[in-house]
Amino acid sequence: MIFKPILTDKAPQPVGPYSQAIRFGDWLYCSGQIPLDPKNSEVVGQDITAQSKQVFENIKAVLQSQNLSFQNILKTMVFLTDMREFSIFNQIYESYFGDHKPARSCVEVSALPKGVKVEVEVIAFVESDLKKS
């Protein structure tokens, strides 16, 4: 089976040797997104609220490039630099996912690229039946 690298100008361009996402059959593996502005690759916001919103907007852009939505996500991996901000992050997370509750892991890390507070990566399923639900 062949994998297809995904690249959209609606999300920040990769800053290293990786793809925004890889499509492999019915699966979309999205690289971790940090709160970068897609237009200039600058960090958006200083607080967890603004940064989390930008992360999810970047994820949405990658998903939309493949005609997918948050409803297609089956697994999220969350990296926070301060677990005390988890409840604030969780409110933003819920505003994007609504009643859809994919599997999730969340860990505190000592640092993230560009000194940001949050990074999120996702795995989505491309099956057409999921897109309709």
C-alpha positions as semicolon CSV with decimal commas, in nm:
position;residue;x (nm);y (nm);z (nm)
1;M;0,000;0,000;0,000
2;I;0,129;0,345;-0,089
3;F;0,129;0,635;0,154
4;K;0,063;0,991;0,043
5;P;0,219;1,294;0,214
6;I;-0,035;1,571;0,281
7;L;0,054;1,938;0,247
8;T;-0,190;2,230;0,265
9;D;-0,109;2,601;0,274
10;K;-0,396;2,646;0,521
11;A;-0,183;2,495;0,800
12;P;0,174;2,584;0,901
13;Q;0,441;2,442;0,674
14;P;0,665;2,176;0,827
15;V;0,977;2,321;0,987
16;G;1,171;1,997;0,952
17;P;1,190;1,672;0,757
18;Y;0,828;1,561;0,808
19;S;0,484;1,595;0,649
20;Q;0,180;1,773;0,793
21;A;0,010;1,436;0,763
22;I;0,039;1,100;0,589
23;R;-0,255;0,932;0,420
24;F;-0,224;0,555;0,428
25;G;-0,528;0,371;0,295
26;D;-0,824;0,470;0,511
27;W;-0,602;0,634;0,775
28;L;-0,473;0,986;0,819
29;Y;-0,179;1,025;1,059
30;C;-0,137;1,393;1,143
31;S;0,191;1,530;1,273
32;G;0,179;1,724;1,595
33;Q;0,047;2,076;1,551
34;I;0,172;2,366;1,757
35;P;0,013;2,714;1,761
36;L;0,177;2,859;1,452
37;D;0,010;3,105;1,217
38;P;-0,004;2,936;0,874
39;K;0,074;3,269;0,702
40;N;0,403;3,347;0,875
41;S;0,488;3,050;1,101
42;E;0,493;3,277;1,406
43;V;0,362;3,156;1,743
44;V;0,002;3,266;1,804
45;G;-0,085;3,379;2,157
46;Q;0,092;3,371;2,489
47;D;-0,166;3,180;2,693
48;I;-0,302;2,826;2,677
49;T;-0,642;2,944;2,545
50;A;-0,513;3,126;2,238
51;Q;-0,250;2,862;2,168
52;S;-0,497;2,573;2,199
53;K;-0,743;2,739;1,962
54;Q;-0,470;2,788;1,701
55;V;-0,358;2,426;1,735
56;F;-0,713;2,306;1,664
57;E;-0,752;2,548;1,372
58;N;-0,433;2,402;1,224
59;I;-0,563;2,048;1,275
60;K;-0,894;2,147;1,116
61;A;-0,710;2,281;0,810
62;V;-0,521;1,955;0,763
63;L;-0,842;1,753;0,805
64;Q;-1,036;1,974;0,566
65;S;-0,766;1,931;0,301
66;Q;-0,881;1,568;0,293
67;N;-1,255;1,648;0,326
68;L;-1,254;1,531;0,688
69;S;-1,367;1,681;1,017
70;F;-1,307;1,631;1,388
71;Q;-1,571;1,356;1,372
72;N;-1,320;1,143;1,180
73;I;-1,062;1,155;1,458
74;L;-1,026;0,832;1,653
75;K;-0,720;0,916;1,866
76;T;-0,556;1,232;1,997
77;M;-0,220;1,273;2,168
78;V;-0,185;1,592;2,373
79;F;0,140;1,740;2,503
80;L;0,122;2,021;2,761
81;T;0,411;2,200;2,928
82;D;0,201;2,267;3,238
83;M;-0,061;2,015;3,350
84;R;-0,215;2,284;3,572
85;E;-0,355;2,429;3,247
86;F;-0,528;2,103;3,159
87;S;-0,880;2,219;3,254
88;I;-0,850;2,528;3,036
89;F;-0,715;2,319;2,748
90;N;-0,994;2,066;2,800
91;Q;-1,262;2,336;2,754
92;I;-1,110;2,437;2,419
93;Y;-1,075;2,070;2,321
94;E;-1,442;2,005;2,396
95;S;-1,551;2,310;2,194
96;Y;-1,398;2,149;1,883
97;F;-1,508;1,790;1,945
98;G;-1,853;1,841;2,100
99;D;-2,012;1,506;2,179
100;H;-1,748;1,316;1,979
101;K;-1,503;1,162;2,225
102;P;-1,204;0,998;2,058
103;A;-0,949;0,803;2,257
104;R;-0,690;1,040;2,406
105;S;-0,365;1,052;2,591
106;C;-0,230;1,366;2,757
107;V;0,116;1,410;2,902
108;E;0,315;1,691;3,053
109;V;0,647;1,757;2,881
110;S;0,938;1,977;2,984
111;A;0,945;2,175;2,659
112;L;0,793;2,200;2,312
113;P;0,924;2,357;1,989
114;K;0,940;2,738;1,985
115;G;0,859;2,746;2,357
116;V;0,485;2,685;2,303
117;K;0,253;2,548;2,571
118;V;0,068;2,281;2,370
119;E;0,104;2,035;2,085
120;V;-0,162;1,795;1,957
121;E;-0,139;1,512;1,706
122;V;-0,430;1,307;1,576
123;I;-0,514;0,990;1,390
124;A;-0,825;0,999;1,174
125;F;-1,020;0,737;0,982
126;V;-1,124;0,824;0,629
127;E;-1,407;0,572;0,586
128;S;-1,709;0,746;0,431
129;D;-1,953;0,603;0,688
130;L;-1,774;0,793;0,968
131;K;-1,779;1,120;0,774
132;K;-2,160;1,107;0,771
133;S;-2,200;1,057;1,146
